[in-house]
Every structure is written in C-alpha cells, then in structure tokens.
Amino acid sequence: MKEAAKGHISAIITIFIWGTAFISTRVLLADFMPIEIIFYRFGIGLFVLMLAYPHRLKVKSKKEELMFAAAGLCGVSLYFLFENIALMYTATSNVGVIISVSPFFTALLATWLLDGEKPKANFFIGFITAIAGIFLISFNGVAVLELNPIGDILAVLAAVVWAVYSILLRKISQFGYNTIQTTRRIFCYGLFILIPALFLFPFEFGLERFARPTNIFNILFLGLGASALCFVTWNFSVRVLGAIKTSIYIYLVPVITVVTSVIVLNERITWMSALGTILTLAGLFVSREQ
C-alpha cells in the first residue's frame, strides 16, 4: 500500500475515534471536571506510549526541543483547555462549528510557514461547503443562534492553536524521528505545562470514581484510543500527507458524532442533519484535491 493511502486511512481512523470520543467525554463530565478528564486521558496515553516504544528520544538541538515544547503547549494544553472551558460558556453547537474552522487557519499558516503547502481555490470552495453542512448539523432545530462572546472567543482560540499545532507537527515530522517517540515527547510537554492549571481549576484525584465500570471504560477509551492511538495516527498522517490535507478530515467529526448519537443514544436524523452531512462530505471531497 502506498504511503499516501496509509496516510488517508490513518486520518479517517483518527477522526472516527475523535468523533465518537465526544460521547465518552459527555458521560465522564457527570463525575469529572474537564481538567481532570484531560489530565487522566493524556496521563494514560503517555504511559501506554512509553510501554509501546520504551526507547529514549535524543533530540539533536535546542531548536527542535523548543518545537516539541510548543507542540505540547498548543496540541495538548491550550487546545483542550480552551475547548473545555468554552463549553462552560457557550453552546456545544457553537463550539462544534467554530472548531471546524481550524483547517482554514491551518491553510493560512501553511501558506506563510510551510514550503510546498499552499491551498488551491478548490480548498476554499470545499471549506465553505463543509462549514455550511457543519452549521446545519450543529444548529439542527435551533431557532435562534445565540452568541456568547467569552465561550465563542475561546473556541476560536482553540481552532487557532490546533492550526499552530498542525504546522509545528509538520515541521517536527521532518526531523526523521519515530512517530511514537515524537508523540510521547509532545504528551510529556503537554502534561508538564498543564500542571499549573491543576491549581487554577477544581481538581482532585478521586480514584473512587473509577469504581464505576462506565467511568473506567470511557476514560480508557479516551486515554488508549482518542489520545495514545489517535495522536500517533494523526501525526503519521500529517507527516505523509501534509498539514493542509490532513486537517480537512476534521470536517468529518460532527458527521461521525451525529451517526454515533443515532446508534448509541437512539437520536433521530432530521432532514437538516442529513443535508448537513451531505454538504460536509461534499466539501471534504472538494477540498482534498490538493
């Protein structure tokens, strides 16, 4: 199988798990604070990656080390803090649409910072089509769009820092290191930078909460699947396909969430969500022809 095909498959697997991870997070929020979920999921992810590839990464220069630290700051600490805090101030639908704008920011940054990655006209056509579809999915049945400045601004910041993470990841992938090792180092920096936030937000170990099988299952799913596995597969896709091509798969997250909600939560698909799904998929296929 060609590397490009592996890259697309890895991106699809990643997005499928990330799209279903929303339900696990929602279940855990009944017993855990957002900061606790972030800490546990990436702690588990780091432990698993250390077991999977227990070889020390020897970084060649301080410049490379700074890029790893910046990637941990953006892709782990800031992104998940901004996203989870945004959910406390604004509607989930608002956050879903705004986060999906991340590929646009990625394309802009790639134009300025990456050689050989410049979006074509079809990228922007696909972007507009996909965002229209995501809007229909996210605001399905909502009569009035409510704007909440604090939460919406935080969601925009989350989209921007994920775009920055994508650019950093593309540069890191050119260092030639093992993907599991690079992901593990990013997790290390992300968790280290996250430590001060543990004192700013309500946090307690409360291990008795893991006595509930539902909590164990969902935190393991987030730690093993959505963190350890998905960050490795996503990082591999960025290395093979580039930051722009990989980022457009983010459009699929709300689509997968809708399908999963129908299967797991027995929710109904309305004509708006069905039309939104079609538009989102169309936008994805138009955008991916780079």
Buried (B, 14 or more C-beta within 10 A) or exposed (E): EEEEEBBBBBBBBBBBBBBBBBBBBBBBBEBBBBBBBBBBBBBBBBBBBBEEBEEEBEBEEEEBEEBBBBBBBBBBBBBBBBBBBBBEBBBEBBBBBBBBBBBBBBBBBBEEBBEEBEBEEBBBBBBBBBBBBBBBBBBBEEEEEEEBEEBBBBBBBBBBBBBBBBBBBBBBBEBEBEBBBBBBBBBBBBBBBBEEBBEEBEBEEEEEBBEEEEBEEBBBBBBBBBBBBBBBBBBBBBBBBBBBBBBBBBBBBBBBBBBBBEEEEEEEBBEBBBBBBBBBBBBBEBBBEB
